[in-house]
């Protein structure tokens, strides 16, 4: 994958006014990466229905990617599967705002204040997903950590965090990734953080991945029987990122990764089953 997963924002869904309808999306093709079989979007459910965690990657500012994410959520919901939505876009400490939104205790205008405190991508890009969750009482889970924590790790490394800062993170986070992920992180590091300490930068990436993995697992431990659809940037969604951290923390859960094909980032002739399970073809 290397640089093919680089997002347009920082190292890590929707509407810039995208005109496709859900009916059109239902005819998009999905590549099953392991056996190179191409299926219809409508067939995705039978391929992921036994998974407790499904990551649907995104480029944050790409409206098409968010249409696909919503389509997956709708497919699970309409199949009467208990579904929850995990969000890179919200910090775990903002869970109360998400709960109040889903329950209907907050109006859209009231909720927007919390939304923009957590995320700087325009609300219209995510609006349909949030409205669908509220209208159907689908739990939404804040997965991320405060920015000050990752900034501190980038500058000084994981060991610089206080006990209070570490309490919502797995202990002993380090830059322990495979060779492919290491090369990818080096590419991002050299492009965005020249002159900074690489190991600290790598540890900050692991903080993101590990925190989102941990908060996903905490929800499932309290809510067995649910399927969590994680919405996150593609660099967090591929198998070497959040899914690998989930596996290390608790290997009992079945995880599936769906990535949209993105020219020069995620390409069908370069992606392997070590990167993702399904590729939404352009």
Protein Blocks (a to p, Z undefined) as FASTA:
>chain_A
ZZmmpcfklmblnonbiabdfklmmmpccddfknopacdfklmmmmmmmpcbdcddddfk
lmklmmmmmmmmmmmmmnopacddddfkbcfklmmmmmmmmnopacfklmmmmmmmmpcc
dfklmmmmmmmmmmnopacddfbdcfklmmmmmmnojklpcfklmmmpcehiacddcfkl
mmmmmmmmmmmmghiafklmmmmmmmmmmmmmmmmmmmmmmmghiacdddddfklmmmkl
mmmmmmmmomkbccdddddddehiaccklgcfklbmbdcdZZ
